[in-house]
Amino acid sequence: MKKTNIALATAVSGLIALAGTVASTSAVAADEKEKCYGVAEAGKNDCATKTGSCAGTAKVDGQKDAFIMVPKGLCDRLAGGSAESA
């Protein structure tokens, strides 16, 4: 097989794998997720906090008013996680 054919086959395989990943992650509906406060790493929160106006503004790990979206039921199992803002 020519090098160009191998490269093309690899690229197509990668796109198919990416499409499958996107399809499987988008299959989890928004109503199957919940906000989990107090577990986001600094700069990794999903939305605004009391002290920041947009995502990614958490100043410290585990900031109590910063949340990330997680599958329902997972937050209770995470150390420091709470479904309510502190």
C-alpha positions in Angstrom: 0.0 0.0 0.0 1.3 3.5 -0.9 2.2 5.9 1.9 -0.5 8.3 0.8 -3.1 5.5 1.0 -2.0 4.6 4.5 -2.2 8.3 5.6 -5.6 8.6 4.1 -6.9 5.4 5.8 -5.5 6.6 9.1 -7.1 10.0 8.8 -10.5 8.5 7.9 -10.2 6.0 10.8 -9.5 8.9 13.1 -12.5 10.9 11.9 -14.8 7.9 12.4 -13.4 7.4 15.9 -14.0 11.1 16.7 -17.5 11.0 15.4 -18.3 8.0 17.6 -16.9 9.8 20.6 -18.9 12.9 20.0 -22.1 10.9 19.4 -21.6 8.9 22.7 -20.9 12.0 24.8 -23.8 14.0 23.4 -26.1 11.1 24.1 -26.1 12.1 27.8 -29.0 14.6 27.9 -28.7 17.7 30.0 -31.4 16.4 32.3 -29.2 13.5 33.2 -26.5 15.9 34.5 -26.2 18.0 37.7 -24.1 20.8 39.0 -21.5 19.7 41.5 -20.0 22.4 43.6 -16.7 22.3 45.4 -14.8 19.8 43.2 -13.6 22.0 40.3 -9.9 22.6 39.9 -8.7 26.2 39.7 -9.6 27.6 36.4 -11.7 24.6 35.3 -15.2 25.5 36.5 -18.1 25.3 34.0 -19.9 28.6 34.7 -19.9 31.9 36.6 -19.2 32.0 40.3 -20.0 34.6 43.0 -16.5 36.0 42.4 -16.1 35.5 38.6 -18.3 36.3 35.6 -17.5 33.3 33.4 -16.3 29.7 33.1 -12.7 29.0 34.1 -12.5 31.7 36.7 -12.3 29.6 39.9 -9.3 30.9 41.8 -8.5 27.7 43.9 -9.1 24.0 43.7 -12.4 23.1 45.4 -13.8 26.6 45.5 -17.2 26.2 47.1 -19.2 28.4 44.7 -17.6 26.9 41.5 -19.3 23.9 39.8 -18.8 21.4 37.1 -21.5 19.4 35.4 -21.4 15.7 36.2 -23.7 12.8 35.5 -26.5 12.6 38.1 -25.5 10.7 41.2 -21.7 11.2 40.8 -21.4 14.4 42.8 -22.4 12.6 46.1 -19.6 10.2 45.6 -16.9 12.9 45.0 -14.9 14.1 48.1 -16.0 17.6 48.8 -18.8 17.5 46.2 -22.2 19.1 46.9 -25.3 19.6 44.8 -25.8 23.0 46.4 -23.5 26.1 46.4 -22.0 27.0 49.7 
